[in-house]
Amino acid sequence: MNYSYPLNESWTTKEIVDVVNYYSFIEKAYEKGIKQQDLILAYNRFKQIVPSKSEEKQLDREFEKQSGYVPYRVIKYAKDQNATDLVKMK
């Protein structure tokens, strides 16, 4: 991993940790797979920090540009799965 996560300078340390955790879960969904429930919990926390849809899209575009991973597709797929499923992107 030779990229940085998109962050907002106004966030608290706890919020930064939670956002980094969310994006690391997106990575895991592509690389190894992650429990759907864990991913949804991380996304819900992310949405508490970033309630604005436009800011979410901006951060996701930055993340995708740096990593090649698409958060929107991962979350959409996770929401369509059963709670016990593993989310693994191809």
C-alpha positions, 0 to 999 in steps of 0.5 A: 500500500503506497497511498494515503487515506482521504482525511479531513483536518477538522476531524478528531483523532477518534474520527480519523481512526474510524475513517481509516478503519472504514477504508481499511475494511474496503481494502479487505473486501477486495483483498481477503474478504470481510464479514458483512456485519463488520463492514456495515458497522464501519460504514454506519460510523463513517456516515456519522462522521461524514453525513454529507453525500457529496463529501462522501463521494469526494472522499471515495473518489480520492480513495479510489484514485489512490487505491483503485478500490471502489467503496460505493460498489463494496457497500452496495454489494454488502447491503444486498447480502445476508448478515452472515455473508463474507463480502469479497470483491473481484 
